[in-house]
Amino acid sequence: MQCSGTFSGQFIIAGEVDAELVAVHIADGQASFTSENKRTMLRRQRLYLRPFNRFVLFTQDARALSVESVLELSGTNVGALVDGPLGHPADNENDFRPVVKARITTTHSRSGLRAVIDGTATEQSQLATMRETFRVWFEVPLHSYQAFFCVNQEIQQHVEHLYAERFGAA
């Protein structure tokens, strides 16, 4: 099952905002989050996380709508922070930093889902290991659930009903 969409949000590396839109793609046990930066024609920041599936974000549990959900990933390589292409696109040269820690926080409101991913990537040099922090956040509007999460109309209506019960009619 593949989930793809581009949403309002930010891609922040070392405190600097790179983009105001985030493209999200979830498939095959991993997720990619790509900055949609219009200032640079081809160069993009990308975050890959694994393991990851759509149920990290999607729920049909009414109780889950009321609380913040947190998933923490840590290890020697739970993903990658990639910047590139650095030079000519045909060179396929990218800056690749392994992600060693990621915290995915989801909250729900009347308008839909907000996901925040805070994490740390490392960069090895001959002298030291440097750590770089990142934050990616995006909002999935409730009306986009069916297309993004690949659910049928019946499930979409059920989720809309749960949101209406929890947050009131929009």
N, C-alpha and C positions, 0 to 999 in steps of 0.2 A: 504494500500500500504506500503510495507516494503522496505527500502533502507539499504543495508549493503555493507561495503567495508573496506579495510585496506589501509591506505595512509601514505605517507611520512609526517612527522610533529613532534611535540614535545608535551609532557605532562609535565608541569612545576608547581611544588607546592612550595610555599614560596621561589621562586628563584632557586630551584634545579630541574635540568632536570631529569625526571624519565624514559623517553623513547624517541626513535627516530621514532617510528611508532605509529599511532593512528587508532584503529578500531572504525568505526562509524556505528551506527545502529539507524535508524529512523523508528518508527512505533507507531500507536495508540496514536498520539498526544504528544509523548515525544521522546527524543533522548538520546542515551548513547554514551559516548566516553570513550574508554578503552585504557590504556597504554599497548603497546605490548613490555614489558621489558623482554629481554632475560636473564638478569642477575639473575632474581628471577624466579624460575620455575613456581610457582602458584600464588604468590602475585601480585595483580594488583591495580593500581589506576583507579577509574571509576568516571566519571562525568555524572549525569543524569540531564536533563533540561526538563521542561514542562511549558507552552505549546510549542510545536515545531513540525513542519512538513517539508517536503522536500522543500517547496517553500520558506522557510527561506534562503535556499542556491541556489536553482535552478531558473533560469529565462529564458524566451524567449523574453524578452524586450530588444531591441537593445540599448535603452537609459540607461538601468541599467548596461550594460557592461562598460560604461564610468565613472561611479561614484562609490564611496564607499557606500555600504549599511550598515546601523547600526540598530540593534534591541536591545533594552534594556529591560531586565526583572528584576523586583524587587518585593519583598514581604517577608513574613515571611518564605516561603518555596517554592521556584520556582525550586527546584531540590535538589540534594544531591551530596556531594563529599564523595566517599567511598574508603577506603583502606582495602584490605584484600584478602584472609583470613589472620588473624593475627597469628594464631597458626596452629593446624592441620586442613586441609581443611574440614574434617568431622564435626568439631566443629561449622563451619559456623559463626565464630566470625569476625566481621568487625568493623572498625572505621567509623562511620557515622556522617557526619557534614552537616547540612542543608545549602543549598545555598540561600543567601538572595539577591544577586545581580549578574547579568551576562550581559555582553555586547558582542553581536555577531557582528563582522564586516566582511563583505565579499567584496573582490575585484576580479577583473578579469584581466587576461593577455592572451597573445597569447597561453600559455600552458594550461590554464584552470582557475579554481577557487581556491582562497585561503581564508580560513575562520580562524578567530582568535576569541577566546572566552576568555575574561578577566572577572574575577569575584571574589567574596568574599563568603567564607563559615564561619559559626560560630561554636564555640564549647563551650558548657556550662559547667562550673564547679560550685562548691558551692560558690566560691569566686568571680568569674568574668566571663564575656563573652569574649572569645578570638576570634579574626578574623584572618582568613588565606586567603591569596590571591592565585589565581591560574591562569594559562594561558594554554590553549590548542590551538594549531594551526595545521592545516593540509591542504594539497593541493590535489584537485581532478583533475587529468589530463583530458583534453578534451576528449581523446579517451576512458575514463572510464565512461563518462556520461550515456550512454545507459544502461550499466549494473547496475551502482550504483543508478541512479534515476528512473530506470524501465520505460524508454521511448522507443517508437518504433523507427525503423530505419528512418522513415520520420522525426520525431522530432529531432533525432540525427543529420541528415543531415542539417536540418534547423538551428540548433544551431551552427554547424560547419560553415555554411555560414555566420551567424551573426558574429561569431568570426573572420572569414577571412576578412569580410568587416571592422570590427572595428580595428583589430590588424595587418592585412596583412596576406598573406599566410605563413603557417609554413614552 
